[in-house]
Amino acid sequence: MIRINKLTLARGNKRLLENAALTVHPGHRVGLIGPNGSGKSSLFALLRGEIDAEAGEVSLPPSWVIAHVAQEMPPVMAAAIEFVLDGDMELRAVERALADAEAHPGTAGEHLAELHQRYEAIAGYSARARAASLLSGLGFAATRHGEPVASFSGGWRMRLNLAQALMTRSDLLLLDEPTNHLDLDAVLWLEEWLQRYPGTLLLITHDRDFLDAVATSIVHLDGRQLRVYTGNYSQFEREHAHELAQQQAAYAKQQRQIAHLRSYIDRFRAKATKAKQAQSRIKALERMELIAAAHVDSPFSFAFPATEIHARQLVKLDRATLGYAGKAVISGVDWAILPGERIGLLGPNGAGKSTLLSAIAGELAPLAGQRLTAQELRIGYFAQHQLEQLRLEESALWHLRRLEPATREQELRDFLGGFDFRGERVSAPVAEFSGGEKARLTLALLVRQRPNLLLLDEPTNHLDIEMREALTEALQDYEGALIVVAHDRHLLRATADELWLVADGALAPFGGDLDDYRDWVRARRGRDVAARREKVTDGSAPDRRAQKRSEAAERQRLAELRKPLQHELADVEAELQALEAEKRELETLLASADAYAESNKESLITMLERQGDLSWQLARAEARWLELQGKLEQIG
């Protein structure tokens, strides 16, 4: 088991944990939660032996194999499936020993038999099938399993790192935000895989549905302590709400919050349709009423006002074909978005959800057909690449003042305070902001423009649970039209009245709710597996040769489309590696006590300035590779 006793942990001059204790029994699946910067990732680094504690003891069985997801990966030329197999180090060691023994005929038969016996014991004969299953579950097409790792973009390489960690026959699995680079289909698959994982799991994620499905206990990093709660995240919320209710100051705020949500539920129930997703949303809102009390200490408080519009339809895509580089991703789109509609978009990765939002926003012109808009339309569009449009040398206050130069500064400061930009942080340059802070500022700027059509593409990336909950609540009172793409099922359930499916090059209404979508994903996965087996077993030799030629030609065509994007990706990723290496070196210096000595005051200022500059450069580079990755994923 893992034992932590009287632990004091710090990064630089910031103390994260003080005299903390924790015991984790074998086989338990533990979710770590707490605000950004509270020490969750640092605790993982401590368990991996990468940093030392200031005081206290941390012990775990010396024989345990620890698996974690590497945060970076060089562009190696090994095939994707071989890279995943490398996760099982004993498997590779036995394979090398077998190859060596078979290359030397004089090897003792007994030794060779022992190697074959061990190979069978560690399931070596089924290892390649297991690796292929991991890749397929995480969204890799079977035709790409043999492609070199270097041919994949940054987001797909992160999936390969995750697959390699899952391939490891580990006793302890450490997962830090594993869903960040995944679409909803892959999240659902990973959820089921982790439920079957036999070892001990420590998980950091801001996805409440994922925590509810996977975690058997919650550890809350609060007040420099590790507070343990039995059960999943929903059970933690109930217990935490009860604790807060014991504080008289919080109790009144709880009651106001509950009353507000109850009035909204009553209004929505009166006009809700009988559609399954609309009924699911009622249940989600009722659940929010119960859990609101657990978040009254949240630092976030904001609303989404909408500009009134009298048009019958806001945007219409008329017989539109959407895609990139002349290649269609979705065809025959004939879709009108009406005022007040609340739509969630579902579909496999690369099916075209982001492409559709980009076209609705007017950022992507249709390859065929047309886009028609209402005269008074005001679109608020949130996508990851929009974080790059922030002026990194300017402050949050400057960005808001640019929108409203005549508004009093105190009013702007009060508004930014609702997004937890307070005091000196309001005037700090955006270059110093974390990914979550940039996302919050981008949302704040959208809110301030009072859009009557809100397009949200993965808005919860980089946001912690408190901000996600505040965003979900704010969207309840939003009276404009909403279209959202998200792998956060809580957000989808609570904000969307209807679901649409983007798949197989088409857009169509989805008649069920998110539970039905899970079934749809499973059925589709089963059909794909069956189709691959049928090709292998039933195809005649000439047909297989023709099929291989056809597949090779298609791969060549797609490779030509991918090549210029991959070249730019390689440049961006080389820049990212250099920046990240410099940032790690700088953070190591800043973590030392000597850096804060009075004699090093000037060098400390220089290092802090460089740290901000590096954060700015990293943010721009990351935004660019996200954009390039999206284009590559559309090509396939």
C-alpha positions, 0 to 999 in steps of 0.5 A: 500500500501507499503510506504518506505520513507527516508530509511537508511538500513545497515548490520553491517558496510555496508550501503545498502540503504541511504535516499531511497523511494518506493511506491508499490500499492496493486496488483502490481507484483514487481521484485527486481534486483541488484548485490548480496549484494546490499540489496534485501534480507535485504529489505525483512527481514525489511518488515517481521519485522526481522531487523530494519532500521537505519533511515526512515519509512516503513509502510504497512497496519496492517491487511495485511497477509504476506507470505514468503518461510521459508529457513529451515524446521525441519524433521516433520512427518506430511504428505506433504499435511497436511504441505501445508494446515498449510499455511492457518492459518485461515483454521486450526483455523476454523477446530479446532473450528469446531472439538471442537464444534462438540465434545461438543454436548451442543455447541450453534447451532448458533455458529456452523452455523457461523463456517460452514459459515466461513469455506465455505467463506474461501473455506475450502471445496476445500482447500485439492484440492487446496493443492494437486494442488500446490503439483502437480504443483511443481512436487510432484507425487500424490502417495507422497502427503501423505508421511511424510515431513521427508521422503523428501530430502532438495531440495524437502522440499524447494518445500514444503515450497514454496507450504505452502507459496502459500497456505497462503491466503496472501495480500503480497507475498515475494519470494526470488529466488523461482526457485532455487530448481525447474526444468523447468516444475515447473518454468513454472507452478509457472509462471502461478500461480503467474500471477493469484495471486491477492495480492501484490508480491515482487520477487527476481530472476535472471531469466529474462524470469521469471521476464518478465512473472510475474513482472509489474514493476522493482525496481533496487537497485543501488547506495543505492537507489531504482529506479523504472521502469514501465514494465517488465525486458526487458523494464527495460533493454531498459530504462537502456541502454538509461540511460547508453548511456547518459554517453559518456564513456559507449556509445563507449563500447555499440557500440563495443558490438553491432557490435560484436553481429551483426557480430555473428548473420550474421554468424549464420543466414547464416548456420542456419537450418530451424528447429524451435529451430534454428530459435528461436535462431536467434530471441534470438540473435537479442534480445541480440543485442538490450539488450547488451547496458544495460550490458556494465557496467558489471564487467564480460568479458570472452570467451570460446576458444575450442581445435580443434578436427578432429574426426567425433564424440566426444562421442557415447552412444551405446545402453546404459541403464543408472541408479543407484543402478541397477535401469534403468532411461533411456534405449535404448540410441543410441546417437552420439554427433558431433563436433559443435553441440549445444543441450538443454536437456528438460524433467520433474524433475527426468526423467534423464537429469543429469544422461545422462550428467553424463554418457556422462562425464564418471562419471557414467558407463552405466548399459548396452551398452557402451560409446565410445569417440574420442581420442582428446576429452576434456570435460568441465563438470559443475555440482553443485557437482563440486563446492565441488571439489574446495580446500577451503583453497586455493585461486582462483589464486592458482587453476588457477596456478595449471593448468598452473604453467608456465604462468605469474601471471599477465596473470592469474590475468587478466584472473580472472579479467574477472570473477570479481575476482580482487585485494585481492579477487584473493588471498582470500581462497575459503572458504570465497566465496559465492555460486555465486563466487564458481560457477564463479571460477568453470566456469573460470577453465573450460574455461581455459582448452579449452574443445571441449565438454562442458556439463553444468548442471544448470550453472546459479544457484547462478549467478546474471543477469549480470554474466548470460548475460556474460555467454550467450554471451561467449557461442555464440563464443564457437566453440566446442560442447555444451549440456546444462540443465537449467531452464533459458530459456534465456540461452537455447534460445540463445545457443541451436540450437536443443532440445532433450527430456528426458521423460518416460525412453527414449531420443528423439529429440524435434521438437519444441522450448521452447514455444512448450515445454510449451504446451507439459508440459501443455498437459502432466499435463492435461493427468496426471490429467485425468488419476487420475480422471479415476482411481478414477471414473472407477475402480471396487472395486476388481481392486482398491484393486489390484491396491492399493496392487501393489502401496504399493509393489512399494512404499515398493521397492522404500522405500528400495532403498531410505532408505540408502540415506535418512539416510545419508541425515538426517545426512547431514541436521542435520549438515547443521542446526547446521552450519546455526544456528551458522552462524546466531548467528555469523552474528548477532554479526557481525551486531552489532556496538560493534563488530567493536570497537577497543577494540574488534579487536582480537575477530573480527578477530577470528569471521571473520575467523570462518565465513569463516570456516563456509562458507566452511563447509556449502558449502561442506554439501550443495554440498553433499545434492544436490548430494544425492537429485539428486540420490533420485529424480532419484529413485522417 
